[in-house]
Amino acid sequence: MDEKKDTELKRSSKAENILSQINTKTKLGDLRKIAKDIKKDHELAMELWATGEFLPRLLAILLMDKKLLSQDVLNKLDKDMQIHTFDERNNLMDWLMANQITKDKKNIALMESWVNSPSALQRRAFWYYQARLRWTGQTPPDNTAELLSAIEAAIAQEEPEVQWAMNFTAGWIGIYDEKYRARCIKLGEKTGLYKDEMVSKGCTPNYLPEFITIEVNKRMNN
């Protein structure tokens, strides 16, 4: 028997019912509504994850039990994400970080150890989390100087998905920490990352000199 068909036959009626509600028109808000009704259901989450499909996997992340996300489980999820396109796997890891990993102190500690992980997605999560602490207005840990030195040393050689998160962190350091602002702008000028990137109307450019200047001006004018 075909392995895929065999898996489909074993899928629970609950999973089948949910999958029938998801299609190409389904939005993130729709997934959140479904998840709100179901709440936590790790077994169901793993069934949805096993489909290998992007939207069911986003929903699966919302239903996971954060207490069961050991390093081994996270490594497996990371490996599974590699079947997706570049943007999809980044979205899956960012969604996992925001909706599960940051909700548990043990998992945050794991993520904070990923700065030198062999996995690019895990390194991305480490840097995106550092940016997020600053971007969401939380008091960041006393590691800004260390982070900035690490970014300066490694950003040029990093994988594109990690580069973006490092750049994002440098941006928010420059916005919130005036004593490092000129250094962060200089970093952007030196790397030239995202300098010629086209952005949609109303969106802030990723190029550090523009990103920092625009966001600082927003805060000064409020």
KEKE-3310 file (N, C-alpha, C; in steps of 0.2 Angstrom, whole numbers, plus 5000, padded with zeros to 4 digits):
npx = (5004:5002:5012:5009:4995:4992:4995:4985:4974:4975:4973:4964:4946:4944:4955:4954:4942:4946:4955:4947:4942:4952:4959:4966:4962:4962:4966:4978:4971:4960:4965:4969:4957:4951:4961:4958:4946:4949:4959:4973:4981:4991:4992:4984:4989:5001:4997:4992:5003:5010:5005:5013:5010:5009:4999:4991:5002:5005:4994:4995:5006:5000:4993:5001:5008:5018:5026:5030:5040:5055:5073:5076:5063:5061:5072:5068:5056:5062:5070:5059:5054:5062:5057:5050:5047:5059:5054:5042:5048:5055:5044:5037:5046:5047:5034:5033:5042:5037:5024:5025:5039:5043:5034:5038:5049:5059:5060:5064:5076:5083:5082:5090:5102:5105:5113:5125:5121:5120:5110:5103:5090:5087:5097:5092:5080:5086:5092:5081:5072:5080:5079:5065:5063:5067:5060:5046:5046:5050:5061:5077:5089:5105:5115:5118:5130:5138:5130:5130:5143:5145:5136:5142:5154:5150:5139:5141:5145:5134:5120:5106:5093:5097:5105:5095:5088:5098:5101:5089:5089:5100:5095:5085:5092:5099:5089:5083:5094:5103:5117:5123:5118:5124:5134:5127:5121:5132:5136:5126:5129:5141:5139:5130:5118:5102:5100:5096:5084:5067:5052:5035:5023:5022:5029:5043:5060:5073:5086:5098:5103:5091:5081:5083:5083:5070:5062:5066:5063:5049:5046:5050:5042:5030)
npy = (4994:5011:5023:5036:5036:5026:5033:5043:5036:5032:5044:5054:5057:5069:5077:5076:5083:5096:5099:5099:5112:5121:5130:5137:5150:5153:5162:5169:5173:5166:5153:5155:5157:5144:5137:5143:5138:5124:5124:5118:5104:5092:5079:5080:5091:5085:5077:5085:5092:5082:5081:5089:5100:5118:5128:5119:5116:5128:5130:5118:5122:5131:5123:5115:5107:5116:5112:5100:5102:5098:5099:5089:5087:5099:5100:5090:5096:5107:5100:5095:5106:5109:5105:5114:5130:5144:5156:5150:5141:5150:5157:5147:5144:5157:5158:5148:5151:5163:5159:5148:5144:5156:5156:5149:5147:5137:5134:5146:5147:5137:5142:5153:5147:5145:5152:5148:5137:5123:5123:5134:5140:5139:5147:5159:5160:5163:5176:5183:5183:5191:5203:5205:5206:5219:5226:5224:5232:5227:5226:5224:5211:5213:5212:5219:5225:5214:5207:5216:5216:5203:5202:5212:5204:5193:5194:5196:5184:5176:5165:5169:5169:5171:5182:5192:5192:5196:5208:5214:5214:5223:5234:5237:5239:5250:5259:5260:5261:5274:5277:5267:5270:5277:5267:5256:5261:5264:5251:5246:5254:5249:5235:5236:5229:5226:5238:5242:5237:5235:5242:5240:5253:5262:5253:5250:5251:5238:5242:5247:5261:5269:5262:5264:5278:5281:5275:5280:5294:5292:5289:5301:5310:5307)
npz = (5000:4996:5005:5009:5007:5016:5028:5027:5029:5042:5049:5061:5063:5068:5064:5051:5049:5053:5043:5032:5033:5030:5017:5002:5003:5017:5031:5042:5054:5053:5056:5069:5075:5074:5082:5094:5098:5099:5108:5118:5110:5108:5102:5091:5085:5080:5071:5061:5058:5052:5039:5031:5025:5023:5029:5038:5046:5052:5060:5068:5076:5084:5092:5099:5114:5124:5134:5130:5120:5118:5116:5106:5100:5095:5086:5077:5072:5065:5056:5048:5043:5032:5020:5015:5006:5005:5011:5017:5027:5035:5040:5047:5057:5064:5068:5077:5086:5091:5096:5104:5109:5116:5126:5137:5150:5150:5137:5132:5137:5130:5117:5119:5119:5106:5098:5091:5085:5074:5065:5054:5055:5068:5073:5067:5075:5087:5085:5081:5092:5101:5095:5095:5109:5111:5101:5105:5116:5128:5143:5138:5140:5148:5137:5126:5120:5118:5109:5098:5094:5090:5079:5071:5068:5061:5052:5039:5033:5036:5034:5023:5029:5042:5042:5040:5052:5061:5056:5059:5073:5075:5070:5079:5091:5088:5087:5100:5109:5111:5112:5104:5092:5081:5078:5073:5062:5054:5053:5044:5033:5030:5027:5017:5016:5010:5004:4991:4991:4987:4995:5000:5000:5015:5022:5032:5027:5026:5026:5036:5039:5035:5041:5055:5056:5051:5061:5073:5071:5071:5084:5090:5086:5091)
capx = (5000:5006:5013:5005:4988:4991:4995:4979:4969:4975:4971:4958:4941:4945:4960:4950:4937:4949:4959:4942:4941:4958:4961:4971:4959:4962:4970:4981:4966:4956:4969:4969:4950:4951:4965:4955:4941:4952:4964:4979:4980:4997:4992:4981:4995:5006:4993:4991:5010:5012:5002:5018:5007:5011:4994:4990:5008:5005:4989:4998:5010:4996:4989:5006:5009:5024:5030:5033:5045:5062:5077:5075:5057:5062:5076:5064:5052:5066:5071:5053:5053:5067:5054:5046:5051:5063:5049:5038:5051:5056:5038:5035:5051:5046:5028:5034:5046:5032:5018:5027:5045:5043:5029:5040:5056:5064:5061:5068:5083:5085:5083:5096:5108:5106:5117:5130:5118:5122:5104:5101:5083:5088:5101:5088:5076:5090:5092:5074:5070:5084:5076:5059:5063:5068:5054:5040:5046:5052:5067:5081:5094:5111:5119:5118:5137:5140:5126:5132:5150:5144:5133:5148:5159:5147:5133:5142:5145:5129:5115:5102:5088:5100:5107:5089:5086:5104:5100:5083:5092:5105:5090:5081:5097:5100:5083:5082:5100:5106:5124:5125:5115:5129:5138:5122:5120:5138:5136:5122:5132:5147:5137:5125:5112:5095:5101:5092:5077:5060:5047:5029:5021:5020:5033:5050:5065:5077:5092:5099:5102:5085:5076:5084:5081:5063:5059:5068:5059:5042:5046:5051:5036:5024)
capy = (5000:5018:5025:5042:5034:5023:5039:5047:5031:5032:5051:5054:5061:5076:5080:5076:5088:5102:5100:5101:5119:5124:5130:5143:5157:5153:5167:5167:5175:5160:5148:5157:5156:5137:5135:5146:5133:5118:5125:5114:5097:5090:5074:5083:5095:5081:5074:5091:5093:5076:5082:5092:5106:5124:5130:5115:5116:5134:5128:5113:5125:5134:5118:5111:5108:5119:5108:5094:5104:5097:5101:5084:5088:5105:5098:5086:5101:5110:5096:5094:5112:5110:5103:5120:5135:5148:5160:5146:5138:5155:5159:5142:5145:5163:5157:5143:5155:5168:5156:5142:5144:5161:5155:5144:5149:5132:5134:5152:5146:5133:5146:5157:5143:5143:5157:5145:5131:5121:5125:5141:5142:5140:5154:5164:5161:5166:5183:5186:5184:5196:5209:5205:5209:5227:5229:5224:5236:5223:5228:5219:5208:5217:5209:5223:5226:5208:5205:5220:5214:5197:5204:5215:5199:5187:5195:5196:5177:5172:5163:5175:5170:5173:5189:5196:5193:5199:5215:5217:5215:5229:5240:5239:5241:5257:5263:5261:5263:5280:5276:5262:5271:5278:5261:5252:5264:5262:5243:5245:5257:5244:5229:5237:5224:5228:5245:5243:5233:5239:5240:5242:5259:5262:5248:5252:5248:5235:5245:5250:5269:5271:5259:5267:5285:5282:5272:5285:5300:5291:5290:5308:5314:5304)
capz = (5000:4996:5012:5010:5008:5023:5033:5027:5032:5049:5052:5065:5060:5071:5060:5044:5049:5053:5037:5027:5034:5028:5010:5000:5006:5024:5033:5049:5059:5053:5060:5076:5078:5075:5088:5100:5099:5101:5113:5117:5109:5105:5097:5085:5082:5077:5065:5057:5056:5048:5032:5027:5022:5026:5033:5043:5050:5056:5065:5072:5080:5089:5096:5103:5121:5125:5139:5126:5115:5120:5110:5101:5096:5091:5080:5072:5068:5061:5050:5044:5039:5026:5014:5013:5002:5010:5015:5022:5033:5040:5043:5052:5063:5067:5071:5082:5091:5094:5099:5108:5112:5120:5131:5142:5152:5149:5130:5130:5139:5125:5111:5120:5117:5099:5094:5087:5082:5067:5061:5052:5057:5075:5074:5066:5080:5093:5084:5080:5099:5104:5092:5098:5116:5110:5097:5109:5122:5135:5145:5135:5144:5148:5132:5119:5117:5116:5103:5092:5092:5087:5073:5066:5066:5058:5048:5031:5031:5038:5029:5022:5034:5049:5041:5041:5059:5064:5054:5062:5080:5075:5069:5086:5096:5086:5088:5107:5113:5107:5112:5099:5086:5075:5076:5070:5055:5051:5051:5038:5027:5028:5024:5011:5016:5009:5002:4985:4992:4986:5000:4999:5003:5022:5026:5034:5024:5031:5026:5043:5040:5034:5046:5061:5055:5051:5067:5078:5070:5073:5091:5092:5084:5095)
cpx = (5004:5006:5009:4997:4987:4991:4988:4973:4969:4974:4965:4953:4941:4950:4957:4945:4940:4952:4954:4940:4946:4959:4965:4968:4959:4967:4973:4976:4961:4959:4968:4962:4949:4954:4961:4949:4943:4956:4970:4977:4986:4997:4989:4986:4999:5003:4993:4998:5012:5010:5008:5016:5008:5005:4992:4996:5007:4999:4991:5002:5006:4993:4994:5006:5017:5029:5033:5038:5052:5066:5077:5069:5058:5067:5072:5059:5056:5068:5065:5052:5057:5063:5050:5050:5055:5058:5045:5041:5053:5050:5036:5040:5049:5039:5029:5038:5041:5026:5019:5033:5045:5039:5031:5047:5061:5065:5065:5075:5087:5087:5089:5102:5110:5110:5122:5127:5120:5116:5103:5095:5083:5092:5096:5083:5080:5090:5086:5071:5074:5081:5069:5058:5063:5062:5048:5040:5048:5059:5072:5086:5101:5116:5120:5125:5139:5137:5129:5139:5149:5141:5138:5153:5156:5142:5135:5143:5139:5124:5109:5096:5090:5102:5101:5088:5092:5103:5095:5085:5096:5100:5087:5086:5098:5095:5082:5088:5104:5114:5127:5122:5119:5133:5133:5121:5126:5139:5132:5125:5138:5145:5133:5119:5106:5095:5096:5085:5071:5055:5041:5027:5019:5024:5040:5055:5069:5084:5093:5099:5095:5080:5077:5081:5074:5060:5060:5064:5051:5041:5046:5045:5029:5023)
cpy = (5006:5021:5031:5040:5030:5028:5042:5042:5031:5039:5051:5058:5068:5080:5081:5082:5095:5104:5102:5109:5124:5124:5136:5150:5158:5158:5165:5168:5169:5154:5149:5156:5148:5135:5137:5141:5127:5118:5120:5106:5094:5084:5076:5087:5091:5078:5079:5092:5088:5077:5085:5098:5112:5127:5126:5115:5122:5133:5123:5117:5128:5129:5114:5112:5110:5115:5102:5096:5104:5099:5096:5085:5094:5104:5094:5091:5105:5106:5095:5100:5113:5108:5109:5125:5140:5152:5156:5144:5144:5157:5154:5143:5151:5162:5153:5147:5160:5165:5151:5143:5150:5161:5151:5146:5143:5132:5140:5151:5141:5137:5151:5154:5142:5148:5154:5138:5129:5122:5132:5144:5143:5146:5160:5166:5165:5174:5187:5188:5190:5203:5210:5208:5217:5230:5229:5228:5233:5226:5222:5217:5213:5214:5213:5224:5220:5206:5209:5218:5207:5198:5207:5209:5194:5188:5194:5189:5173:5170:5168:5175:5172:5180:5194:5197:5197:5207:5218:5218:5222:5235:5242:5241:5249:5262:5265:5263:5268:5279:5272:5264:5272:5272:5257:5255:5263:5255:5242:5248:5252:5238:5230:5233:5228:5235:5246:5239:5237:5237:5243:5249:5258:5257:5252:5248:5244:5237:5249:5258:5271:5268:5262:5274:5286:5280:5277:5291:5298:5292:5297:5312:5312:5308)
cpz = (5000:5003:5014:5011:5015:5029:5033:5030:5039:5053:5055:5061:5062:5066:5053:5044:5049:5046:5031:5028:5032:5020:5008:5002:5013:5026:5040:5055:5059:5057:5067:5079:5079:5081:5094:5103:5102:5107:5112:5115:5105:5100:5091:5081:5078:5071:5060:5054:5051:5041:5028:5024:5026:5031:5039:5048:5055:5061:5070:5078:5086:5094:5100:5110:5122:5129:5136:5121:5118:5114:5105:5097:5092:5085:5075:5068:5063:5055:5045:5040:5033:5020:5011:5009:5007:5014:5020:5028:5038:5044:5049:5058:5067:5071:5077:5088:5095:5098:5104:5112:5117:5126:5137:5144:5150:5141:5128:5132:5133:5119:5112:5119:5110:5094:5089:5085:5075:5062:5060:5055:5065:5077:5072:5072:5086:5091:5083:5087:5102:5101:5095:5105:5116:5107:5101:5115:5129:5136:5142:5140:5143:5143:5126:5116:5114:5109:5097:5090:5088:5080:5068:5064:5061:5052:5041:5029:5033:5032:5028:5027:5041:5048:5042:5048:5063:5063:5058:5070:5080:5074:5076:5091:5094:5087:5096:5111:5109:5107:5107:5092:5080:5073:5072:5063:5051:5048:5044:5032:5025:5024:5017:5011:5015:5006:4996:4985:4991:4991:4998:5003:5010:5026:5027:5030:5029:5031:5032:5044:5039:5039:5052:5061:5055:5058:5073:5077:5072:5080:5094:5091:5087:5102)
residu = (MET:ASP:GLU:LYS:LYS:ASP:THR:GLU:LEU:LYS:ARG:SER:SER:LYS:ALA:GLU:ASN:ILE:LEU:SER:GLN:ILE:ASN:THR:LYS:THR:LYS:LEU:GLY:ASP:LEU:ARG:LYS:ILE:ALA:LYS:ASP:ILE:LYS:LYS:ASP:HIS:GLU:LEU:ALA:MET:GLU:LEU:TRP:ALA:THR:GLY:GLU:PHE:LEU:PRO:ARG:LEU:LEU:ALA:ILE:LEU:LEU:MET:ASP:LYS:LYS:LEU:LEU:SER:GLN:ASP:VAL:LEU:ASN:LYS:LEU:ASP:LYS:ASP:MET:GLN:ILE:HIS:THR:PHE:ASP:GLU:ARG:ASN:ASN:LEU:MET:ASP:TRP:LEU:MET:ALA:ASN:GLN:ILE:THR:LYS:ASP:LYS:LYS:ASN:ILE:ALA:LEU:MET:GLU:SER:TRP:VAL:ASN:SER:PRO:SER:ALA:LEU:GLN:ARG:ARG:ALA:PHE:TRP:TYR:TYR:GLN:ALA:ARG:LEU:ARG:TRP:THR:GLY:GLN:THR:PRO:PRO:ASP:ASN:THR:ALA:GLU:LEU:LEU:SER:ALA:ILE:GLU:ALA:ALA:ILE:ALA:GLN:GLU:GLU:PRO:GLU:VAL:GLN:TRP:ALA:MET:ASN:PHE:THR:ALA:GLY:TRP:ILE:GLY:ILE:TYR:ASP:GLU:LYS:TYR:ARG:ALA:ARG:CYS:ILE:LYS:LEU:GLY:GLU:LYS:THR:GLY:LEU:TYR:LYS:ASP:GLU:MET:VAL:SER:LYS:GLY:CYS:THR:PRO:ASN:TYR:LEU:PRO:GLU:PHE:ILE:THR:ILE:GLU:VAL:ASN:LYS:ARG:MET:ASN:ASN)
# end
